[in-house]
Amino acid sequence: MKVTFPHMGNTYICAKALMDDFGIDYVIPPFNSKKTLEIGTKYAPELACLPLKINIGNFVQAHRQGADTMIITGGCGPCRFGYYSEMNREILKDIGCELDVIALEWPDQGLPEFLRRVKKLTGGLNVVKISRVLKDVTQIAKMMDDFERLSFRVRPREVHKGDTDRIYKAFLNKVLKTAGSSEIKKLIRDATSELLSIDMDRDFVPLKVGIVGEIYTTIDPFTNNNIASKLGNMGIEVDRQVTVSGWIIEHIIKNALHLPRDLRYAEAARPYLGTMIGGHAQETLGHTVLYAKEGYDGVIQVYPLTCMPEIVAESILPAVERDYDISVLTLIIDEMTGEAGYDTRIEAFVDLLKRRRERKNVGEATVLFGN
Ligand code: SF4
């Protein structure tokens, strides 16, 4: 059995740690690229969600590299994520891409079927080992998100432009040559120390922008044209609350153990959207409110064309903009999105935020010192 899995940002690092620790033979698909998207676009229905198209491309490319089994996740709706795993299976079968499927989702047949799938993947049901590996992988997801968040803070303040990207890229290169969760954790710790030792302008007060939207497009740098790094290199500090570790801890672990979840975003979104409609629409609205309350200068919503929950969120965001006086830019991505036009919109938005900040500073000075 040679297992593969789809890409979404840095999640391959967690998947790699998991496979290494269980001793599973695996193939990491080539990183997301125009070629991956081209393959997915060729085989998926035209109006399918962009992440599904990219995943199809991942599986076809991994199959060409010898993978015979794919791990997929799914959900129970209400958006199209609910039938992602079945669509992956059917599309790949139709194009003769013979991959055995291990769906890591809760099956209709209940616990016995779920355990059968875990056993198929891990080669046994050693509860102690499974718990230890899952704990390590969750820690890696958390450490990676912290590392990424640190890069969001350091990049706009670096004195020598490009230092953050250089350390980040070097880390990504090294992680591919590393095996097992303890080695990967050490590598993340080392890279974190390197980031902290970068020469920074600690007096610089950057504009702050929150990134919200559909999980895949906000997390995956290929899909969002490297938005976090782009903004950071323009001197903007970014933040993103929807993360892989958040998804593992809040949605999977806490749900499974019936532990109370951090639902501050849902509380903040309640006046605008009081119920979960799939995807991350409530998070988009709730985090926009929270960013406004925390004094952020703006928010960028990113989502793939036809994403139903984010279309709903986008239609409500003008009310949040008005109520909280925060600027919001929406970027919709599909396979036709050109980088130049995308960059122009981001640059125009940053100019707008700069002007707003200047006007605000002038207004505050006028109140303090009079005309
Ligand atoms: S959240 Fe949006 S992009 Fe993701 S599966 Fe649902 S509809 Fe598609």
Boltz pocket constraint, residues with backbone or C-beta under 6 A from the ligand:
constraints:
  - pocket:
      binder: B
      contacts: [[A, 49], [A, 50], [A, 51], [A, 79], [A, 80], [A, 81], [A, 82], [A, 214], [A, 278], [A, 279], [A, 280], [A, 304], [A, 306], [A, 307], [A, 308], [A, 309], [A, 310]]
      max_distance: 6.0
